[in-house]
Amino acid sequence: MNYILQVLFVLVLMIIGFVARRRGMVSAVGTSEMARILISIIYPCLIFSSVTRLHAQELAANWVLPALAMLIAITGLLLGLVALYWMKNVDPQRARAFLFQNTINNYLFLPLPLVMLLWGNDGVALLVFASMGFELTVWTLGVFLFNRSSKLSEGIRMMFGPPLIALIFSVLWVCVRDLLHPQLPLAGLVPDLLRRLTDLLLFGAKTIGEATVAVSMIISGSRIATLNIKTAFDQHVWIVSTLRLIITPVIFILILKMIPMDPMAYGILCVVAVMPAAVASLIFSERFGGDSDFIAATLLVTHLGAVVTIPLLLTWAL
């Protein structure tokens, strides 16, 4: 029941954005601008505030978590490529969106309350660390999937946007703070000033970053409000939804069962694996261009379907 309530909560947030767009409170331009602000400012703050909660020792001891999170993404990508091969003659823009939807899922926003419920703060810290594997995948492979330019330099420029820079900076921050801090001369001269400035920076990042979920859902709901309902019955939507909700998580969980690991880490990865399509995909589409109708339809169908598949799969896996 708790799994179902969490998914329903996400749907309610989307409905808020849907109603706002229908009533004219949010326009198409406003949706696009919100997506730009989200990627450039709000989301990087969430990355920084989340990663800096961890310690360097945790990063070293649990390196397998982001690696296996990347394996979830790779599993989805390979299955998506197989599906596209059999489908044949899919429009390139649709094909890129199809691959993104099966490669990247809702790896942080939706699992977060579930992990908190099941494993508390220790579980949340491990979830944030595991999500770094998806972050690296999103801001490398994911960007290239949405890159309409054939130039490698353009893809690299898009890849090194604020989120990936925030992730790299956050990891360096943690390493310097935990491993080099005692040797820094400045820290010995003005420890109180550094502490105050650091606390202010972390508080500001946390406050701004907490808006990520709400803004993401409003953007998604706003985009879904313009969706032609016929798109939700597109066969490609149902194929990627089946891959995302059933086939990909089942295959990954079967692989995971063969890997000896800590039960909490295993459980967290199972929770991540069964999540529906990523809300970030619509943000990418709005920001970088893509098949937004198809993406909005898969978001709607996979989140509705997740009300059924998440409880069933987690009951089996856990």
N, C-alpha and C positions, 0 to 999 in steps of 0.2 A: 504493500500500500504506500509506503514512504517513497519508493521509486516512482510510482505513478503520480503522486502529489508533486514531486520535484519537476517532472516533465510538464505537468499541467501548469505549474507556476511559470515556466518558460513560455508556454503558449499564451498565458494571460498577458505577459509583458508584450508579446508580439501583437496581441489584440489592441493594446493601448496605442501602439504605432499605427495599426490598421485604422482605428477610429480617428486618430489625429489626422491622417492623410485624407480620409473620406470627408471629414468635416472642414477641410481646408486649413487646418492649423499647421500642417507641414506640406510644403510643395516639393516638386521634383528637384528644383534647385536646392532647396533647403536640405533634402535628403542627401544629395551629393555633397553638400558642404559639411554636413554632420559626419559623413564618412571620411572626408578629408581630415577633419579635426580629430576624429577618433584615432585614425592611423598615425597622425603626426604628433599628437600630444597625449591624449587620454590613455591609449593602449600602451605606449612606451612607459608611462608612469606606473601602470599596473605591473609590467614586467619588472621594472626596477624595484618597486616596493615588495614584490613577491620573492624575487631571487635573493635580495639582500636580507631576508629573514633567515636564510640558511647560513651554515658555517662551512668553511673550507674543508673541514674533516668530513662533513656530510657529503659534500660534492665528491670527494675522493672515494669514500666508502660505498657510495650508492651509484657509481658511474653506470652500472648496468641498466638502471631505470630509464634514463633518456635514450640509451642505445636500443632497448626493447620498445620504447615508445616510437622510435624511428622505424623499427621493424613492423609495427602496426601499420604505419603509413606505407611502407614498402609493400606489405602484403596487399593492401588495398589498391595500390598503384598497379601491381602486376595483374591482379584480377581484373582491374579496369581495362588494362591493355588487351588481355585475352578477350574480354567482352567486346571491345571495339573491333578486334580482328574479325570476330564472327558476325558482328552487326554490319560491317562494310559500308563504305560510302557515306560516312557521317560527316556533316559539315564541320570544318576545322574548329570554328569557334565553339560549337556544341561539344566536340570531342575534348577540347581543353577543359571545358566546364565539367564534363562527365568525369574526366580523370581526377580533377581537383576534388569533386564531391566524394569520390570513393577513396581518395588518398588521405584527405584531412577531415577529421570529424570534430565534434564538439568536445574537445579534449580537456577543457579547463572549467568553463562557466557552469555547465550542467553537472559534471562529476563532483565539483567542489562541495556542494551541500551534502551529497551522498557520502563522500569520503569523511566529511566532518562527522556525520551521523554514525558511521560505522567504526572509525578509528581515531577520531578526535584530532587535536592539533598536530600530533606526530604524523598522522596520515596526510594531513593537509600539506605539511612541509615536503613530504615525499612526492605528493602529487605535483606540487609546483616544480620540484626538481625534474620529475619525469616529463613534465610539459615542455621542458627545454628541448627535448628531442623533436617534438612537434614544431616548436618555434623555429628551430633551425631548418626543418623541412619546409615549413610555410614560407619563410623569408628567403629561401634559396630556390628549391624546386617549384614551390607554389607560385612564386613571382614569375619564373620563366614560363610556367603554364599559361599565365595571363599576359605575357609579353607579346604584343602583336607585332613588334619589330623583329626583323631577322638579324639585327645587329647584336653581337655578343656584348658590346660595350653598353648598350641600352639596357639589356637584361641585368648586367652587373650594377648599373646605376640604380635601377629600381630595387634590386635586391638589398643594397646597402642603404635602405631607408631608415627612418627613426626607430622602428621596432627592433631590427637586427642590431643596430648600433647600441640601442638600450640594453639588449641582451648581452652583447660583448662587454659593454661598460660595467654591467652589473656583476658579471663573473669576475672581472678584474678588480672591482670594488671589494668583493668578498675576499679574494686572495690577498690583496694588499692589507685589508683590515685585519684579517686573522693570522696571516703569515709574516707580514713585514711591519706591521704597526709598531712593535716595540723598538724597531731600529730607525724609525723616522725621526730626525732631529726636531722637526716642527711640532710633532706630537708631544715631545717633552717640554717644549717652551710654552706652548699655549694650549694645554689639554682642555681647559674649560671652554675656551672659545671654539675649538674644533668640535667638542661634544655638542655645544649649543647649535652650531651651524649644521652639523650632521643630523641632529634630531629634527631641526626645522626642515631640512631637505627631505628626510624620510617621511615626516608628517605630511608635507605638501604632496609628495608623490603618492602616498597612500590615499589621501583625500581625493585627489584627481582621479587616480586609477580605479577607485571604487565605482566610478560612474560608467566604467566600461560595459558591464553587463546591461544596464538599463539603456544606454545609448545604442548599443548593438541591437537590442531587441526592438527598439523604436524604429531604427533604420530598416530592419528586416520587415516589421509589420507595415511600415509605410510603403515598402516596395511590393509586398504581397497584395496591398490594396489595389494596385494597378494591374494585377495579374489577370490574364484571361483564363477563366476557370477551365477552358478546354485544355490548357497547357498541362494541368494536373493529371490529365488522362493520357498524356503522351507516353508511348511505350518506353521511351528512353528514361523517363522519370521513374517508372516502375522497375525497370531493370537496375538502375543505379540504386534505388531504394532497397531492393532485395539484396543486392551486393553489400550495401552499407549496413543494413540492419541485421542480416542473417549470415550470409556466406562468409564475408570477411571476418567478423568477430568469432564465428565458430571455428574457422581454420586457425586463427591466431591463438585462441584459447587452447585448442588441441596441441599446438606447438608449445605453448606456455606450460602446459601440464607435464611436458617432458623435461623441463629445465628446473633443476633444484634451486630453490630460492626461498627467501623469507616469506612466510604466509601473508604478512601485511603488504609487502611489495607485490606479491602475486595477486592479491585481491584488488589492489589499486589499479594494476594494469588491466585486469578483467573489467573493472568498472569503466575505464577509459575506452577499451576496445568495443564495448556494446553501445556507445553513444551514437546519436543520429548525425546527420551532415552538419558541417561547421557553419555557424552563423557568419564567420569571417569570410566565407566564400562570397556572400552577397556584398560585403564591404569591399572586397577585392574587385568585384565586378563593377560596382559603382565608381570605384576610384580609378581602376586601370582599364576598364572596358571588358565586356564579356557578354555571354548569353544570360542576361539577368532574369528573363522570364523563366527559362529552364531552371536556373539556380533557385529562384524564389519558389517554384513548384516543388523541387526536391526538398527544400527546407520544410515546406508545409507538410508534405507527405511523410517524410522520415520522422518528423517530430510527433505527428499524430500516430504513426506506426510504432514509435518507441514506447508509447504508453503500454503496448502489449509486449513488445519484444524484450525490453529491458528487464522487467520482472522475471520473465521466463528464462532468459539467458543467464542472469545472475543467480537465480535459484539453482540452475544446473552447474554453473561454474564454481560458485562458492559453497 
